[in-house]
């Protein structure tokens, strides 16, 4: 039986179902996301408890030999990929209540929870398996659970991975559609993306996004390296945009010093400079890893740059809708006049 083909089929089904769920309304998507997130966190806590409490400590191992700088950068590409998602709240700032207060809270809490869970679960891995077994393992969490619970532990990890995947999928569909919606509000050519249905969701943006993701699934099927293809496509562009975000904060502070900024960046300008430096390092590391695979993402990026340079922003929208889009930038102190 071709399990790879089956997994691709289920990926496509999940994309269609969750895109449809988001089209139905925000409440349906929100409650689904909440339940999936709670289940995911509880599952991770269970793995942590098993690794720290019910698994005897592993025997000490010899410290690994120092790694090269390039290997460290490559490892960080995948390590920081696990942190991805904490920044997604920025895409829905226009829909938050009391956005000045809740935006900062959501970013700080989400990043803090992710960091704590990441450190605890890795400590549990080292406690239960040791460095040598982690290096040799192809599925660290499954090996940890198998040693304590048996095959049921492996099944539970498979279920946890499925829940985490669906949780990430739903969140990405929800926030990604808002970006496409903003594109439709700003550019005449994509006006049809900037419309909402009666359920208060950007239906056209969701449909287009779903079609694009299905094409990416097909691309992963053809290459037979779905995960690697995703990293190659997204990682360089992701870090490049984070670099531009840090640079834009500095530039706009210089150009518009009189602008009111609801959020003051701590330790400015050291904080954004440090952020930009890390982004440059990660961009270089991701390019070293992806090589020619980054060209697909770069091509998409260049297409967006072309649109930005040669298409006039849509000035025919009413003031309420325009204000809703502007607020996304304004709340972070970037303060750009449109």
Buried (B, 14 or more C-beta within 10 A) or exposed (E): EEEEEEBBEEBBEBBEEBBBBBBEBBEBBEEBBEEBBEBBBEBBEBBBEBBBEEBEEBEEBEEEEEEEEEEEBBEBBEEBBEEBBBBBBBBBBBEBEEBEEEBBEBBEEBBEEBEEBBEBBBEBBBBBBBBEBBEEBEEBBBBBBBBBBEEEBBBBBBEBBEBBBBBBBBBBBBBBBBBBBBBBBBBEEBBEBBEEEEEEBBBBBBBBBBEEBBEBBEBBBEEEBBEBBBBBBBBBBBBBEBBEBBBBBBEBBEEBEEBEBBEEBEEEBEEBBEBBEBBBBBBBBBBBBBEEBBEBBBEBBEEEEEBEEEEEBBEEBEEEBBEBBBBBBBBBBBBEEE
